Amino acid sequence: MHFRRFSPAVLALAALAACSDGNPAGPADLDPSLVQSQGDIPTRQQQRPGTFIEKSDAELWSFVQASDGVVAVGLKAPGGVRGTWRGKILVDRNQKAQGRAAVLAQRGVQLVSADELLPRLQVRLADQAALAAIRKLPFVDYVEPVIVQQELPQFAGIGGCGWGSAWTGDRQYTSTGDVYSQKFTGMNIPAAWGLSSGSGIKIGLIDSGISSGQGQFTSTFASGSSTGRTLSLLRISSQPSAYDDCGHGTKMAGIIAAPWDGQSVAGIAYRASLVSVRHASGVAAVNAGDAASSVRTANQNGAQVIVMAWESLNWMWQVSDEIEYWHYGRQVLFFGAAGTSGCWDGILDSNVIFPADMPEVVAVTGVTYPSGGVPCGIHHGSDVELTSYLDVPSTGRYTADVVGMGGSSNATAVAGGIAALVWSRNPTMTRDQVRARLQQTAQYYPSRNSREGYGLMNALKAVRGY
Ligand SMILES: [Ca+2]
């Protein structure tokens, strides 16, 4: 079921039972005869123009070199349009084995790992000739690098790591004495707390982990008014620890699910269970193999709402296939950050980043409180579905640290928390119904703003339905 190399390791921490809900099944493999009727299925170029598969061997090779020679190789049936589509696997076991053998028979190709769920290999290529050879094979669907570093310098430090500065904004208090901001009030979150706490919902946070010094997640997660829930601190095997060395994941976790225990901040879904998956030491230019592995880990551990405030710079088929597989196979609702760069830094703010730009992922961005509008440096565009107010208090490195968090990341954390409140209050809803409810109760619905989608979320309306 796992990547050989990236099988998830579970750190048993403070967590109570229920490590896994079993293995939620994805869509069943298609009958091989259906491969002959792939005519209705779009090619990858039709689905998404401009990806690595359109590059020449020479252009792609420069990216592969920067990826340490390591590429993902999607496999397909000879003559087939592609190997997967919307979570359906369009290649049978035998074809997959033949494809693997054909790839590994080429000169200069060395196996790194073979995925047992999706038709995908990781291999290391010695030279451009090896790249050209495998791209010509009838079994090969796509070849792309696992990490893209060329564009990293301009993103470095942007929207990424940092433990945050002490929160100097307003302080409102819950009945248990936990801090939140009037920005939550501006989204009707405190009113929604009268109806829902997120209990019974498991939220997945794919990020940089959670600080080992933050007691909200290491000792009091399931105390006070937040009893009866579980915390799983997981990592994929490329990561040295499930704990956070970056700061981003800790801040995300606080907004989503910090306990109501009379200390630090109030999480939005304060009775929801949390599965934290550390998949990187930062959030910019995440290794695509690690991204795919973490999406799988969150799903296999039963997360129903998955929060992804990171990017891998380009459309990556190894990641989009993984997200599609789980989206079409289970009742899981993915949220993605639209992107945060800097103001006037040459990066287009109108570019919603991957994977938030996938139709299967709810793209979220941030707006200024209280006047609205997406500020310079925060990404916007037609792919955005919902917005949240920017800059709220959250958990820092140590228990006593209440720090500010901004960017489209904080907005995405808010959206994930509100979604959990909605689903908890309305447990018979399907994922699509929860998503529709969030849209229908947002600011601009039924209109869709070209920068902000349906606009600011209203948690009370979303939970209650009116
Ligand atoms: Ca608290």
Residues whose N, C-alpha, C, O or C-beta is under 5 A from the ligand:
A	BS01	CA	D178 A258 P259 W260 D261 G262 Q263 S264 V265 A266
